[in-house]
Amino acid sequence: MKVLYESVINPQTRHSLGEYYTPDWLAEAIVTEVVTAPLSQRVLDPSCGSGTFLFHAVRHYLGRADEAGTSDVDAIRGVTASVLGVDVHPVAVTFARVTYLLALGRERLSRQDRPAFSVPVYLGDGIQWGQNSTLIDTDALVVSTGDGATLFADELRFPDRVVEDAAQFDALVSDLADSAARPNRPPAEPLLRGVFRRHGIHDADQGTITATYRTMCELHDTGRNHIWGYYVRNLARPIWLARPQNRVDVLVGNPPWLAYRYMPAEMKANFREMSEARGFWAGPSVATHQDLSALYVARAVEQYLKPGGRFSFVMPLAVLSRRQFAGFRTGRWGGPNLGQMDVGFDTPWDLHAVKPSFFPVPAAVVSGVHAGPARALTNSAESWTGRLKGRNPTLAEAFKHITRTDPVTGGPSSSAVRSPYAARFAQGPAWFHASFSWSTATRRAPWAPALDARGSVVTGAAMRRRRGRSCLGTPVPSRASS
Ligand SMILES: C[S@@+](CC[C@H](N)C(=O)[O-])C[C@H]1O[C@@H](n2cnc3c(N)ncnc32)[C@H](O)[C@@H]1O
């Protein structure tokens, strides 16, 4: 999917969104390392791109579910409640949804008793630019429509019960936006009765939705409606995920990498303000090198990760030593206007000596826990070295050629020894040169998916032919009801 995605989106758009796509072996290594109890941890990739991390998190969950003897029905319900993704790019979201279905595998998807589910990959602004959490109300999603054109801003308000189910919420917002834009709009009362019935709106929420609908009509009639439906749908899932009860146990991924000098003017202003508030702004001499990746990781941790939860992200290697990342490295994020948040960093992985290079700039993996006391990120990293073979090796193939060296002892690192592959690779000092063959349903190319007994996969197009619009985020009906 990644390969296909990169061929569909032009390089300029990809650059502006800070897109470098993680190779499968690395995403799998991160997921395996940080998701230690897949059946009981909820995992989010807050900038999921075409879904590489989601694929491996889903496979990791399903592998454990198989070992535990979990039925396919329960495994589908469980995994779709546990592995979630968000991306701001609509095409990325579509690809990630297909990737998710590929990870579930044909066998599970074609079962007669397959439960209804929707693929939990959402369009959304993961960083919530400029929001600083002001939209989180106690019991509703509230969007202020102030655009500077009117003296008083109106609110679009959606009760929690309505926001809870992503697919239903999207359908409701589209329905309201389409109705508000109808040329000869019928009176609100009868029209909304139909909307409430179609979307199963609770009696107690109908007054709020009616007021919101009237505001949408007003926005439309005064020529200010263009983006609200889209905007509301984009914001809803990240805000819902940020509620304390919905936060996740693990964050994984590869945030957008984008230097300040390449940001558009409005993003620059927001970025600077949000970086300063967290003590990340390192001053004018390195301003042009300040990078979105640090702010993105910090925002993801502060918004979406439970206290005590773990995170692991691919970042530019510069994060380990360069001045523009000094504030991030302290692990004490915040300031007078924001409050303090402490994270404890683990030993990072330095990947610059893994060849051939997989990104245009060297990379590291930065992990830690959302808990105090703060433990700073150090330059003393576990070093990964080796030359990989093949275009998209699996983790097992990659680990045949990678040496992981502990920063203190200079020997094999303890996490390599802890790794689930360690036993397979342990051959005395040459632990990294195992020679066995290990097959998995990892994607080598989107048009030639590998097969295995449980998760035999089909192409996205074939999947869509079979399941209608299932990969586009609409609920997948159960076989019984289709
Ligand atoms: C470096 S790519 C990583 C993609 C994927 N996690 C991977 O490693 O293959 C960064 C992704 O961040 C997304 N992105 C950029 N800004 C975002 C935002 N504000 N909210 C959500 N996603 C965003 C881009 O669309 C892109 O897919």
Ligand as a Chemical Component Dictionary entry (heavy atoms), coordinates in Angstrom:
data_LIG
# 
_chem_comp.id                   LIG 
_chem_comp.type                 NON-POLYMER 
_chem_comp.pdbx_formal_charge   0 
_chem_comp.three_letter_code    LIG 
# 
loop_
_chem_comp_atom.comp_id 
_chem_comp_atom.atom_id 
_chem_comp_atom.alt_atom_id 
_chem_comp_atom.type_symbol 
_chem_comp_atom.charge 
_chem_comp_atom.model_Cartn_x 
_chem_comp_atom.model_Cartn_y 
_chem_comp_atom.model_Cartn_z 
_chem_comp_atom.pdbx_ordinal 
LIG C1  C1  C 0  6.238  10.603 8.028  1  
LIG S1  S1  S 1  4.641  10.211 7.400  2  
LIG C2  C2  C 0  4.411  8.737  8.293  3  
LIG C3  C3  C 0  3.348  7.841  7.842  4  
LIG C4  C4  C 0  3.299  6.463  8.548  5  
LIG N1  N1  N 0  3.127  6.600  9.979  6  
LIG C5  C5  C 0  4.526  5.642  8.233  7  
LIG O1  O1  O 0  5.457  5.659  8.992  8  
LIG O2  O2  O -1 4.568  4.990  7.188  9  
LIG C6  C6  C 0  3.719  11.439 8.235  10 
LIG C7  C7  C 0  2.227  11.395 8.083  11 
LIG O3  O3  O 0  1.705  12.441 8.886  12 
LIG C8  C8  C 0  0.537  12.919 8.282  13 
LIG N2  N2  N 0  0.208  14.228 8.872  14 
LIG C9  C9  C 0  0.817  15.418 8.688  15 
LIG N3  N3  N 0  0.206  16.379 9.424  16 
LIG C10 C10 C 0  -0.791 15.752 10.113 17 
LIG C11 C11 C 0  -1.786 16.214 11.031 18 
LIG N4  N4  N 0  -1.862 17.474 11.400 19 
LIG N5  N5  N 0  -2.660 15.295 11.528 20 
LIG C12 C12 C 0  -2.607 13.980 11.144 21 
LIG N6  N6  N 0  -1.694 13.508 10.266 22 
LIG C13 C13 C 0  -0.795 14.382 9.764  23 
LIG C14 C14 C 0  0.874  12.949 6.809  24 
LIG O4  O4  O 0  -0.308 12.955 6.010  25 
LIG C15 C15 C 0  1.689  11.663 6.691  26 
LIG O5  O5  O 0  0.871  10.584 6.291  27 
# 
loop_
_chem_comp_bond.comp_id 
_chem_comp_bond.atom_id_1 
_chem_comp_bond.atom_id_2 
_chem_comp_bond.value_order 
_chem_comp_bond.pdbx_ordinal 
LIG C1  S1  SING 1  
LIG S1  C2  SING 2  
LIG S1  C6  SING 3  
LIG C2  C3  SING 4  
LIG C3  C4  SING 5  
LIG C4  N1  SING 6  
LIG C4  C5  SING 7  
LIG C5  O1  DOUB 8  
LIG C5  O2  SING 9  
LIG C6  C7  SING 10 
LIG C7  O3  SING 11 
LIG C7  C15 SING 12 
LIG O3  C8  SING 13 
LIG C8  N2  SING 14 
LIG C8  C14 SING 15 
LIG N2  C9  SING 16 
LIG N2  C13 SING 17 
LIG C9  N3  DOUB 18 
LIG N3  C10 SING 19 
LIG C10 C11 SING 20 
LIG C10 C13 DOUB 21 
LIG C11 N4  SING 22 
LIG C11 N5  DOUB 23 
LIG N5  C12 SING 24 
LIG C12 N6  DOUB 25 
LIG N6  C13 SING 26 
LIG C14 O4  SING 27 
LIG C14 C15 SING 28 
LIG C15 O5  SING 29 
# 
